[in-house]
Amino acid sequence: MSQTANTFDTFAAKGIRESLSNVIYNISPEETPFMSNIGRENVKNTYFEWQTDSLAAASTTNAQVEGDDVSSYDSTAATTRIGNYTQVSRKTVLISGTLESVDKAGRRSELAYQLAKRSAELKRDMESIMLTNQAAAAGSAGVSTALRKTGSLLAFLKSNTDKGTGGADPVYTAKPDATRTDATDANLRTFSETILKSVIQKVWAAGGTPKILMVGPVNKQRVSGFAGIAEIRREVTGNKPGVIIGAADVYVSDFGAVSVVPNRFQRERDAFVLDPEYASVAFLRPFQTVELAKTGDAEKRMIVVEWGLKVNTEAAHGLAADLTTT
């Protein structure tokens, strides 16, 4: 086919208006499952502390003589003080006065749009930090190479773990100031139901109540094949619609049902068994937007938060470590 001579078309025309959608599409994930499930509390110092305690082991020999007088007393163990540091996290925005004034597609205010983006990014950073392998550090004044950092969940967990050859749990006493030792890639294991059962059993034996299994996307699919996953057909009681489970949403263990939650911001090599009642984000300074000094024709903003991770008792949680990532 050919075009008739002197046809005036879009290639020659001037003044055609642009066709630009007034919607900005962004599929970057904003979910922060760990931070959303655990608690939230306020603290008053950059180093915050709490106490843990436990009962004496159950005795099978506790039988006494009738009418016997007490001549000796049971020993009393002191509580254990545990602490962690807060760290400062921030995001900044610098928008020229002209950009804020011009007509834009998809947003009226560039400043407001960018602040909303930075807020979501900051929460993602916090989620990633809490689930990475980071030791608590006191930091030093004015030294960028010695920043104050909060100890992560991996730095806390040392009791109810199942790890690969060469992997080692962190060793600490009063604060999680040591990282865990990862097994080498050659010693990674495929996540199995046997490993999961081992961790859940350890958590339960320590007194915990496992409620959530948090895994990366690869191991989320792996868990879907475990025998303990709730069947597609489930009993429905009351006047509510039934739910068809097409993925590993609930793992029915010997010690109760555990919700399987995928997390994009944790390491794939880790699978956490959690009781979210025994962890919280501690805020020294909650999220706040600060208007910075104006030094020219631009708007300056900073979103800042000072926060730390509190793990009430690490024995309430568990970890399957050193898992294959593909």
Buried (B, 14 or more C-beta within 10 A) or exposed (E): EEEEEEEEEEEEEEEEEEEEEEEEEEEEEEBBBBBEBBEEEEBEEBBBEBEBEEEEEEEEEEEEEEEEEEEEEEEEEEEEEBBBBBBBBEBEBEBEEEEBEEEBEEBEBBBBBBBEBBBBBBBBBBBBBBBBBBBBBEBEEEEEEEEBBBBBBBBBBBBBBBBBEEBBBBEBEEBBBBBBBBBEEEEBBEBBBEBBBBBBBBBBEBEBEBBBBBBBEBBBEBBBEBEBBBEEEEEEEEEEEEEEBEEBBBBBBEBEEBBBBBBBBBBBBBBBBBBBBBBBBBBBEEBEEEEEEEEEEBBBBBBBBBBBBBBBBBBBBBBBBBBBEE
